[in-house]
Structure formats: structure tokens, C-alpha cells
Amino acid sequence: MSSQPQAAWRRKLHDIIYEADTPMGKLFDVILLILILLSVFFVMLESVGGLPEYIYEWLYYGEWVITIFFSFEYIARIITVRRPSKYIFSFYGIIDFISTIPLYLTFILAGSNYLLTVRALRLLRVFRILKITRYVGESNKLTRALLHSRAKIFIFLFAVLIVCIIAGTLMYLIEGEESGFKSIPLSIYWCIVTLTTVGYGDIHPVTPLGQTLAAIIMIMGYGIIAVPTGIISVEYAKSEEYVHVNSYACPNCNSSKHRDDAIFCHKCGEELHPEEF
């Protein structure tokens, strides 16, 4: 009998931590995101010199309070799943661990507290909150479009690289070292900068023929920028509507993206809401 209250307690905590479609789950995620933003802000402010000494002390204490909260949260995430390794070695699990340890490392490595800025990566959890809106469905469609068009984009970028090598070599032969094009790799760098319409201006052609070639490359740059956009747009338009999924994480394998009417986990087959039966 004692195991049942313990299982119910763990499941309730699991729903709060991993579930973003419930009021408590959303509240937990919002608090988490606020603390992440505060932590990153504290670290950035601590790097500013000339502030009163008491401000640095408060920042230090604030970082420790947030770090302790993240530590308890990390432990809670581990103990509320049946297979802790599924969380520990998952993408978010690694991010959570990396963003928790920097302040503890200050006892060993001086200045490691500035690594706390990696906590900004935890802001990716904001997508768990957005999963209850239609925007996540749109982001999933965009992700699928990018995946489906990756081969075409790779071939296109490879062709662009060949063009840059040829145009950079021609510019090296036309302008020469006296115009700043001291090597073929440097000329290729100039071509990439020009083709992408960045234009640092550190080197530039001075001869009429070189300027003509540069003008052609600049015009090509506008077209080249538009091609990947067109490829992705076509794949995006062809993408189909998928079944809406929620953010509930399986307590057994920690998999998410289940259908709203799902009873069992789509990956391990574990019952998702056994307390309802």
C-alpha cells in the first residue's frame, strides 16, 4: 500500500515537470524560463566593471539560489522517470546538466561561473509551452521541409562553392598581389563575402576587368540567396497536415509528442495515464 502513494506522488511531480499542457506544468515552465533569463542576466551584469561591491555580492548570491533550484529540478527530473538514463543522456538532459554545474566548478576553476551563460540554451524549453498553440505545428512543418530539401540545398551549396573557387581564382589572376589578392584562398574568401552581399571592404578590385567580374558576382549573389528559399518554400507547400500531438512525456521512456487521445506510449507501449483506469 505504501508504494501506491509514492507512485502517485512521483507521477504528479512528473506531470508538473514534463507536462506543459496543464496549468501547473505551464506555471512551472514559465517560472523556469524566468529563472533562466535572470541567471543569464546576472552573469552578464557581473562582467560589467565599476559597479558597487554590494551589487556583485547580491549577484553572486542570486546565482547560487538559481543554481540550487536547477540542481533540485535536475534531480527531480531523474527520480520521476522509470528509466533515468533516457533523460540523462537526452538532448535536454545534457543541456540541463551542463547549465547546472558551472557554479560548482568555481570551487575548482576560477572564472568558470561565466559559463553559466550556457543556461540560455535551456530557453529551448519555451517550445514545450508553445506546443499548445498552432505555431508548433507550423514549426514542425518547417522542420520537415528543411529535412526533405536538405539534399537539394547541399547540391546547391556545393555548386556555389565551385563558383566561388573559379571566380576567386580568376580574380587572383586579374588583380594580383598588388591589389590585395595575395593568394587564391584569400581571393575565394573575397568572392564568398561578395557573393553573400556582406561586403567587408577589406580587399576590393581596382582594375576595370576585376570590377566587372565583381559586379557580376554581386548580381549573382541576389539570385543565389533566393534559391534555397524557393527550394524550402516548395517543400513547405507540399507538406501535409499531421495529427496534433501534445507535450506529455512518457514516465517510462521519457518520449514525448503523443496524440491527444493516446492511451499508450508510441515508443515503449507504457500506459500514459494509468491513474485514469
BALUM-920938 format. One record per atom (N, C-alpha, C): residue in one letter; x, y, z. Coordinates in steps of 0.2 Angstrom, whole numbers, plus 5000, padded with zeros to 4 digits. Example, Ala and Ser with C-alpha at 12.3 -4.5 7.8 and 13.67 -1.06 7.14 Angstrom:
// residues 2
A506649725039
A506249785039
A506649845039
S506449895035
S506849955036
S506450005039
***
This chain:
// residues 277
M500449945000
M500050005000
M500450065000
S501050065003
S501450125004
S501750144997
S501850094993
S502150104986
S501650144982
Q500950144983
Q500550174979
Q500550254980
P500550274986
P500550354987
P501250374985
Q501750334985
Q502450354982
Q502350364975
A502050314971
A502050314964
A501550374962
A501050384966
A500650444964
A500950514965
W501350514970
W501750574971
W502250584966
R502650534964
R503150544958
R502750554952
R502150524950
R501850544944
R501550614944
K501350634950
K501150704950
K501650754949
L502250744952
L502850784951
L503050774943
H503050714941
H503250704934
H502750754929
D502150754930
D501650794926
D501850864927
I502050884932
I502150964933
I502850974929
I503350934930
I503950954927
I503950944919
Y503650884917
Y503750864910
Y503150884906
E502550904909
E501950914905
E501850994905
A501751014899
A501651084898
A500951104896
D500551054895
D499851064893
D499351074899
T499651074905
T499251084911
T499451154914
P498951174918
P499151244922
P499751244926
M499851184930
M500451184934
M501051174930
G500951134924
G501551124920
G501751184917
K501251224914
K501451294911
K501751344916
L501451344922
L501751384928
L502451364929
F502551304930
F503251284931
F503751304926
D503551294919
D503951314914
D504051384913
V503551424915
V503651504915
V504151524920
I504051494926
I504551504932
I505251484930
L505351434927
L505951404924
L506251454919
L505951474915
L506151524910
L506351594913
I505951614917
I506151674921
I506751674924
L506851614928
L507551604932
L508151594927
I508051564921
I508551564916
I508751634914
L508251674912
L508451734910
L508751774915
L508551774921
L508851804927
L509551784928
S509651724927
S510351694928
S510851724923
V510651724917
V511051744911
V511151824912
F510651854914
F510651924915
F511151944921
F511151904926
F511651914932
F512351904930
V512451854926
V513151834923
V513451894919
M512951914915
M513151974910
M513352034914
L512952054919
L512952104923
L513652104928
E513752044930
E514352034934
E515052044930
S514952044924
S515552054920
S515752134919
V515252174921
V515252244920
V515652274926
G516152314924
G516552334930
G516352404932
G516552424938
G516352494941
G515752494945
L515452434946
L514852434950
L514952434957
P514552454962
P514652454969
P514752384971
E515152374976
E515352304978
E514752264980
Y514252294983
Y513652254986
Y513252224980
I513252254974
I512952234969
I513252164967
Y513852164966
Y514252094965
Y514052044970
E514052064976
E513852014981
E513151984980
W512652034979
W511952004978
W511951964971
L512351984966
L512351944960
L512551874962
Y513051874966
Y513351804967
Y512851764971
Y512551794976
Y512051754980
Y511451734975
G511251774971
G510751764966
G510851704962
E511551704959
E511751644955
E511651584959
W511851584965
W511851524969
W511151494971
V510751544972
V510051524973
V509751494967
I509851524961
I509551494955
I509951424953
T510551424955
T510951354954
T510651304958
I510551314964
I510251264969
I509551244966
F509151294964
F508451274961
F508551224955
F509051244951
F509151204945
F509451134947
S509751134952
S510051064955
S509451024957
F509051054961
F508451014963
F508050994957
E507951034953
E507551024947
E507850964943
Y508450964942
Y508850914938
Y508750844942
I508850844948
I508750784952
I507950754952
A507550804952
A506850784952
A506650754945
R506950784940
R506850754933
R507050684932
I507650664936
I507950604936
I507450554940
I507250574946
I506850524950
I506150514948
T505950554944
T505250554942
T505150504935
V505650484932
V505650444927
V505850374928
R505550324925
R505750254927
R506450234924
R506650264919
R507250254916
R507650314916
P508050334921
P508350394922
P508850414916
S509150354913
S509650364908
S509350394902
K508750384901
K508350414895
K508350484895
Y508350514901
Y508350584902
Y509050614902
I509450574906
I510150604907
I510550614901
F510450564896
F510850564890
F510450594884
S509850624886
S509450654880
S509750724879
F509450754874
F509750824872
F509650874878
Y509050874880
Y508850924886
Y509150904892
G509250834893
G509650814899
G510350834900
I510650834894
I511350854894
I511450934895
I510950964891
I510951044892
I510851064899
D510351024903
D510151044910
D510751034914
F511150974913
F511750964917
F512351014916
I512451024909
I512951074908
I512851144911
S512151164911
S511951234914
S511951234921
T512051174924
T511951174932
T512651174935
I513151144932
I513751134935
I514251194935
P514251244931
P514751294931
P514951324938
L514351344941
L514551374948
L514851334953
Y514751264952
Y515051224957
Y515751214955
L515951224948
L516651224946
L517051274949
T516751334951
T517151384954
T517551364960
F517351314963
F517751294969
F518451264966
I518451244960
I519051214957
I519351254952
L518951284947
L519251334942
L518951404943
A519451444944
A519251514944
A518951544938
G518351584938
G518051614932
G517651574929
S517551504931
S517051464927
S516351484928
N516251534933
N515551554934
N515251584927
Y515751614923
Y515451644917
Y515151594912
L515351534913
L515051484909
L514351474910
L514051504915
L513351504917
L512951534911
T513251564906
T512851594901
T512551534896
V512851474897
V512651424893
V511851404895
R511651434901
R510951424903
R510451454898
A510751494893
A510251524888
A510051464884
L510451414883
L510151354879
L509551324882
R509451334888
R508851304892
R508251344889
L508351404886
L507751434884
L507351394878
L507751344876
L507351304871
L506751274873
R506751264880
R506151234883
R505551274882
V505551334879
V505051384878
V504551344873
F504851304869
F504451274864
F503951224867
R504051194873
R503651154876
R502951194878
I503051254880
I502451294881
I502151314875
L502451324869
L502151344863
L501851284860
K501951224862
K501651164859
K500851164860
I500651204864
I499851204865
I499551254860
T499951284855
T499751334850
T499851304843
R499551334839
R499651314832
R500351324829
Y500751374832
Y501351394830
Y501851334830
V501751284835
V502251224835
V502151184829
G501451174827
G501351134821
G501651174815
E501651234814
E501951264809
E502751254809
S503051264815
S503751254816
S503951174814
N503451134815
N503651064813
N503651054806
K503151084802
K503151084795
K503751114792
L503951174795
L504651204793
L505251154794
T505251124799
T505751074801
T505751014795
R505150994794
R505050934789
R505350964782
A505151024780
A505351054774
A506051054773
L506351074779
L507151084779
L507451014778
L507150964781
L507450894781
L507350864774
H506750884771
H506650854764
H507050884759
S507250944760
S507550984755
S508350984756
R508550954761
R509250954763
R509750934757
A509550884753
A509950854748
A510050914742
K509450944741
K509450994735
K509951054738
I509851074744
I510251134747
I510951114747
F511151054749
F511851034749
F512151034742
I511751014737
I512051014730
I512151084728
F511651124729
F511651194728
F512251234731
L512351224737
L512951254741
L513551224738
F513651164736
F514251134733
F514351174726
A513851184722
A513951224716
A514151294717
V513851324723
V514051394724
V514851394726
L515051344730
L515751334732
L516151334726
I515951294721
I516351284715
I516451354711
V515851394711
V515851454708
V516351504711
C516351504718
C516751544722
C517551524721
I517651464720
I518351444718
I518551464712
I518151464707
I518351484700
I518351554700
A517851594703
A517851664702
A518451694707
G518651664712
G519151684716
G519851674713
T519951624709
T520551614705
T520551664700
L520051674696
L520051724691
L520251794694
M519951814699
M520151874702
M520851884705
Y521151824707
Y521851824709
Y522251834703
L522051804697
L522451814691
L522351884688
I521751914689
I521651984686
I521952034690
E521852034697
E522152084701
E522852074704
G523052014706
G523652004708
G523752034715
E524352024718
E524552034725
E524552114726
E524752154721
E524752224722
E524152254723
S523552224722
S522852244723
S522652214730
G523052174733
G522752144740
G522552074739
F522552044733
F522351974732
F522951934732
K523251924738
K523851894739
K523951824738
S523351784738
S523351714737
S522651694734
I522651634732
I521951614729
I521451604735
P521651574741
P521251564746
P520951634749
L521351684749
L521151754751
L520651774745
S520751764739
S520351784734
S519651744734
I519651684736
I519051644737
I518651674743
Y519051694748
Y518651724754
Y518351794751
W518651834747
W518351894745
W517751874741
C517751824737
C517251804732
C516651784737
I516751744742
I516151724746
I515851784750
V516251834752
V516051894755
V515651934750
T515851944744
T515451974739
T514851944737
L514851874736
L514351844734
L513751844739
T513951844745
T513351844750
T513151914752
T513451964748
T513252034749
T513452064756
V513952034759
V514152054765
V514552114764
G515152114760
G515552164758
G515952204764
Y516452164767
Y516852194772
Y517252254770
G517452254763
G517852304761
G518552304762
D518852244766
D519552244767
D519952234761
I519752204756
I520052204749
I519552214744
H519752244739
H519252254733
H519652264727
P519352254721
P519752254714
P519752334712
V520352344709
V520452414707
V520552414699
T520552364696
T520652364688
T519952364685
P519852384679
P519152384676
P518852314675
L519352264673
L519152194672
L518952164679
G519352184684
G519152154691
G518552184693
Q518352244692
Q517752274695
Q517152244691
T517252234684
T516752204680
T516552134683
L517052094685
L516952024687
L516652034694
A516852084698
A516552094705
A515752114704
A515652154699
A514952174698
A514452114696
I514752064692
I514352004690
I514251964696
I514751954701
I514751914707
I514151944711
M514152014712
M513652044716
M512952034714
I512852034707
I512252024704
I512051944705
M512451904704
M512351834706
M512151824713
G512451864717
G512351854725
G511551854726
Y511251904723
Y510451914725
Y510151854722
G510251824717
G509951764714
G510151704719
I510751694721
I510951644725
I510551634731
I510451694734
I510151704741
I509451674740
A509151684734
A508451674734
A508351594732
V508851564730
V508751494728
V508551444734
P508951444739
P508751404745
P508051424748
T507851484747
T507251504750
T506651474745
G506751474739
G506251444734
G506251364735
I506851334736
I506851264737
I506451244744
I506551274749
I506151264756
I505451284755
S505251334751
S504551354751
S504151304747
V504451274742
V504151214738
V504051154743
E504551134747
E504451084751
E503951104757
Y503951164759
Y503451184764
Y502751184761
A502651204755
A501951204752
A501751124751
K502151084750
K501951014749
K501850974755
S502051004761
S502050964767
S501250954769
E501150894772
E500450884774
E500350894781
E499650904783
E499450914790
E499550854794
Y499850854799
Y499950804804
Y499550804810
V499450744813
V499050744819
V499350784824
H498850824828
H499150864833
H499350824839
V499950844842
V500250804847
V500350854853
N500350824859
N500450864865
N501150854868
S501350884873
S501950884876
S502050834882
Y501550794883
Y501650744888
Y502250694887
A502650684892
A503250644892
A503050574895
C503250524892
C503150454895
C503550454901
P503250434907
P503650424913
P504150364913
N504050324908
N504450264907
N505050274903
C504950304897
C505550314892
C505650384891
N505250434893
N505350504893
N505250524886
S504850484881
S504750514875
S504150554875
S504150604870
S503550654870
S503250654863
K502850704862
K502450704855
K501950654855
H501550644860
H501050594859
H500350624857
R499950584853
R499250614851
R498850624858
D498450674857
D498050694862
D497550644865
D497350594861
D496950534863
D497350474864
A498050484865
A498450424866
A498350394873
I498350324873
I498250294880
I498950264881
F499350244876
F499950204877
F500550244874
C501150244876
C501750274873
C501850244866
H501950294861
H502050264855
H502750234854
K503150244859
K503850214858
K503950144862
C503750154869
C503850094873
C503250054875
G502650084873
G502050044874
G501750054882
E502150094886
E501950104893
E501250144893
E500850134898
E500250164899
E500350234901
L500050284898
L500250354899
L499950384905
H499250364906
H498850394912
H498550334915
P498950294919
P498650234922
P498150254928
E498250314931
E497850334936
E497050344934
E496950354927
E496350364925
E495950294924
F496250244925
F495950174924
F495950134930
***
